[in-house]
Amino acid sequence: MYNPETEVLFPSKAIGSLSRLRGKTWQELVKQVEERPVQSSEQTAFLLMMIKISSCVTCNVDSFRAMRGCPACAQLNIRHFKGSDDDLVHLYQQILIDTKLYMSKRK
């Protein structure tokens, strides 16, 4: 069964649904990223982080994850993330550095 909330990879429109799942550090990161333009390196890095955490690349239309939808899947993965909020922020910062480096090489 197709769920209209399911995308090929984690969608930027679902970022806001993750804000209240963890502590203040996480909430601040989500708010900061959500305020940035969709094409920004900050949003790109956040999306890449969520794709990695949620294993979006291995998801397919017939999977249970896809049937639940991307926001629900991402929320579950953030709730069950084994590390701290600081670990999530650190992961985001590492991916942001990689994203900026990649984008600078493409120019």
BELFEN-V833066 format. One record per helix or strand. SS is the DSSP state (a for helix, b for strand). FROM is the first residue (numbers start at 1). LEN is the number of residues. If there is no record, write none. Layout:
SS/FROM/LEN  SS/FROM/LEN
//
This chain:
a/12/10  a/24/11  a/41/14  a/56/3  a/64/5  a/70/10  a/85/22
//
